[in-house]
């Protein structure tokens, strides 16, 4: 296999500097293809800022307002290849009643008025030298196992709406775009960017889909 000595475990304080360096490099390498919003957002994605956000995350600071700390049951998982971090992905509870997500609440509301519990996937980054080898599947499976065990039944994502390849990838993998809004955060020149809301109400089914994809990659030896 091309993925020897793979370890997947929750993010720890000792990992943060190496993870932040990997994430920032991967973020800029991937999103630089989208000049429109990349030029607006790129100044906010630095190693110091990302490391500070992850430290708040690991500390479970209940008062923190950073982009990665919304929602209960939050966790982040890291894939290590021979001891080096090559991917990270975070998850938390989707929060109902958030103003910009109300169309999502309406979409997922059941006939009896109840809202299913959705896992909110975010901050998935894979080292550019290790894409296409199943690292993302390891992270998706770890997050699904964690949230399914806590009773979550669906999946919510909020990617950049203008990242065409990302949007197409998620749609191919069974997520439906149900809403779009302008980011709450402002970036360069006080500008905002478009955020999509994507949903799949069958997290168990998504886990099986990722498992089959990972099994196929491993059978192919890549």
N, C-alpha and C positions, 0 to 999 in steps of 0.2 A: 504494500500500500504506500501511497505518497503521503500519508498522514501518520507517521510513526509517533509513538509516545504522546498521544493526544490526551489532555486532561481538560475537563469542563467543571468549573466550580464557581461558587459565588465570589464576587469581587471583595477583596480585603484591602485594608488601608495600605499595606505594604506593596500592593500592585499598582497604586494609583499613578505614580509618575510615569512608569513604563506604558501603562494603558493610555494615559492622556497623550503621550508622544505618538503612539501608534494611531490613536483615533484621529488626532488633528491632521496627521499626514494623510490618512485614508480619506478624511472628509474633503480636504482641499483637492486631492488627486481626483476624486470622483466628481464632486460638484462643480469643479472649474469648467466642465463642458457646458454648463448652463450659465452663460455670461450674465443674463438679465438679473436673476436674483442672487447669483454668486457674488457679483460685485457689490450688492447691497449688504449681504450678510457676512462676507469673508472676514471683515475686521473684528467680528465678535468671536471668532473661533480661533482661540490661542491656547497654547499648552497651559498657561497659568490659569485662564478662565475655566477650561475643561477640568483641570485637576481640582480647582476649588469647588466646582459643582459636584464632582464625584466625592469629595470629602464631606460635603453636606449630606450627600446621599448615604454614604456608608455610616455616618454618625446618626442617621435617622432623625435629623433635626426637624422637629415638628413645626417650627416657626419659619423654616427656610422657604423661600419663594422662588428658588431657581427652577429652570424648565424641567428638571429631571425628578423633582421631589413631590409632584402632585400625586395624590391617590394613596390609598392604603395598600398593604401587602406588597410593598415595593421591594424588588430585588434586582440585582444585576449579575449576569453570568459572563465569565471570561473563558475563552478557549486558549489553552496554552499548547504550543507545539515545541516539544523538547525544552520546556521551561520558559519559553518566550511567549508573550501574549500576541495572538494573531487575530483575535476577534472579541467583540463585546456586544452585549445586548441587554437592555433593561426592560423591566415590566412593572406595572402597578395596576391598581384598580382604575377602570374608567369611572370618572365621577359624573353622576347624573346631576341635572339641574344647573349645569354651567351654561351661561347665556349663549355663547357662540356654538355650543354643541346641542342646543335644543332641537334642531331638526333631526339629530341622531336619536335623541330620546323619543321623538315622535315615530321614527322609523322602526325602532326596536320594541316599542310598547306592545305588549300582548293584548289580546281581546279582553282579558279581565283587568287591564290597566296596569299590570305589574311590568317591571323592567328587568330583563335578564341581566345577570352580572357579567360584564365584559372585562377581559384582560386588555390593558393598553400596552401594546408593544411600542418601544421607542429606542432610539440611540443604538441601532444596529450598525456596527462598523466592522469591516473585515480588512486586514492588511492587504494591500494591493497585490503583493506577491503570492497570496494564498487564496485568491478568489477562484471559484469554480471547483473547489475541492471538498465542498460539504461543510465548511466552517459555519456558514449561516444556518444550515440545517441542524447542526449540533446546538446552536444557540436557540433556535426556534423550538426544538424539542425540549431543551432544559426549561425554557420559560413556560411551555405548555404543560409539562409535567407538574411544575411548581404551582401554577394557577388552577389546573384541573383538580389537584389535591385539595385546594382551598374552596372548591365549589363554583368556580367560574365556568361559564358555558359558551361564551362567545369571544370575539376578538375585535379590537378597535385599533386603527392606525391613523396617524395624522401626518402624512408626508408632505413635502413641498409639492404643491399642485403643479408647478411648472417643470418638475423633474420628469420628463416624458418617459424615460426608460424605467424609472422607479415605479411610476404609476402603471405602466404596461405590465411590469413584472408582478405587481400585486394583483392586478385584475386577472392575469393568467393563472394566478394561484388562488383564485376564488373569492377575492375581496371586491366589494361593491362600493363605488363612490356614491355617497348619499348627500354630501354637502361640501361647501367650500366657503372659506372666510378669510379675512385679512388678519395676519398675525397680531397678537396682542402686543408683542415686543416691537419696538422700532429700532432700526439699524442706521446705516449710513444716510446722512442727509434727512434723518427723521422719517425714513420710508419704512413701509411694511411690505410683507410678502404674502402670497396666497398659500393657504394651508388647505389640504383636502381632508375630508373625513371619510374613512373607509371601514367597512364592517363585514364580518362573517359571523353568523350566529351559531356556528358549529365548530367550537374549538377542538372537540374530540376528533372530528373529521379532519380538521386541519393538521392535527398531530399525526394522524395516520398517513396523510398525504406527505408530510415532511419525512416521516419514517421510511416510506417507500422510496422517496427520492434519495435519501441518504444511503439506504441499502443498495440501490442501483449504482450510485457513485462508488461505493466501496467494492462492489462486485466487479466494476470496471477498473478498479485500482487507481481511481483518481477522485 
